[in-house]
Amino acid sequence: MWSILKKLTGSTQDAIQRFPIPILSALLAYIFILLEIHGGRGHLVRSEFICAKLFYECVCGISLFAAFTIFSERNKLSKSTQLGLLLLGFSVLGLHYFSISPRLFHSSGIFPFVTGTLFLSRFVFFFICFHLLVSLAAFQKITEIKSFWQFNQYLFSNLITSLLFSVALFIGLGSALLAIDKLFGFHLSFNWYLDLVLFIFLVFNTIFFFINFPTDFTGFKEATDYKKWLRIFLQYVLIPIVVVYLVILYAYIFKILMYHHYPKGWVCIPILIFSILGTLSYLLAYPIRLNKENRIVYVFTQYFFYTLLPLLSLYFISILSRITSYGITEDRYLVLILGIWLLVISIYIITSRIDNIIFVPTSLLTILFLAAIGPWGMFQMSIRNQVNRLERNLKRNGLLVEGKLVTSKEVSIPDEDVASIQSILDFLNRRGAITALNPWLEEKAMQQLKTAAENDDEETMQIIFSIPKVKPVSTEHDLYILQEEGKDTSSGYLHIAGYNRLKSFDTGIDMESDSVHFGLFLRDNLYLVSDSGKIKSCLPDSVLTHYRNLLERKNAEAVSSGMALIDISQKTYFMPSDSLIYFTDSVKIQFQKISFYKQDSLFKLYHVRGYLLTK
């Protein structure tokens, strides 16, 4: 037992000595996420989401610095060159940190670093780029294809092993915590388990991955037998999943042709999943792709990219229709370039005689890198596109003349244009790009817009741009309701532990709310008013997301049955109570009933009811 512990300790020390910066990044990520979860932060740290941003950068730093370390060892770089790579990594992460607007986190969920979906997409983008760097760190030449595959097969196997050990460790220690809780009555909070799982999957998993990491990369040049477990996983798990997606997507194409419908924008997601899983399967099967004894693998690798091409036509029709209707956003830009990349590698693999699989991650890294920088990148282009859409909208309604905003109190704007303007202003504000509108404004309006953006004051923005309020919809039309299961009145039990004050709310957009000094009121959105009178938007995106998905699912069911889009006006959908709860560090909102209506492509609140608890 002692010898095992001694060997494990020695291996851990070796891993820390070889990969100090990646492991330090994992440890710092753990520390910053604890600070974000447990509070105790100053107002500046909290309002700027400093800990959340540092957590994301440290997580990205694990793979980025691991790639630099592997590249340095493989090419035996000098200490000065290694130091230069290290400084380059810090510069990249630092530039990304300072480019993040805190408003990207304003998704009003349980934890901003989990539900800040706008920034989450940016994080995943760079996370994927840095993992691609790791895959290319040791072997990049066309003469090293087999070594490249052996190295990445090792990375994949090592990742699966470390994740399995991490899951097993959490189950063991988590059940031990549960036993202590139940047997000794310690009443451990959920945060104990959350802290444990974060430590295991951030710190332990990172160290375990680097333990016994090969020091001699020449070993990857030697041919080895194809691992049996990998063949079983590929042949009986991964490929069947891809085939299931293939059947579903081709059935959807048949349905579109039969009923003459345009494809839904959401179809891009399953096509992407199908493409990614299929490409991964092809890469994993590379050494045995021409072995006809493995009939399933052979047929799959020969024809997968042929089956992908018709789906890509559906993919491009769908995403281009969304861009034409609603403009370019980062997500739509990324979906578009991923489609272009899939088309390129499909044609390349179909026509190439070399089957250079290194081209797959190299091309993906290149296209993602180009999409992240420059005026053609997804961040700058999406902002310019939305500003141009806003400019056309304002000119169409006589609010922008000769490049200057016209302030007019008597203006009639269609509701769909109002909704579009509101959506674009919110888009720009969340990305810290509202200053792009300054050339249209006088000095006073420019300062008012800056202040309104800093305070997320949507009403002032509307006044600056002379946007009238949209008239409340009639309760007889287009009203959808989410309601707590088993509750048809504002009664029931509440968990109030840890909170000092409780206040019920029952408000709608047609109710007078200017006199509210503390509580919630509904105007263009749901707002929380503190004792000091400060207003902060606090609508949980999770509720809107759930609701949007619910509508799409209902409509999909109607179309599949041969009906037109169903009218689900004034339909009530019941949800578990925990799905209608919103948390911050000091606030808990228990919704009991939420009513929505749809305007243009946006969902708007009509009425809310529930309880507000504060510390």
PyMOL commands that set and color helices and strands:
alter all, ss='L'
color gray80, all
select helices_A, chain A and resi 2-18+20-38+43-48+50-75+79-98+102-105+112-115+117-136+142-184+190-210+217-221+228-259+265-284+286-288+295-326+330-351+359-372+378-396+415-430+434-440+443-454+458-464+541-560+577-580
alter helices_A, ss='H'
color red, helices_A
select strands_A, chain A and resi 400-401+404-405+480-484+501-508+519-522+526-529+535-537+571-575+581-583+587-599+602-614
alter strands_A, ss='S'
color yellow, strands_A
deselect
rebuild
show_as cartoon
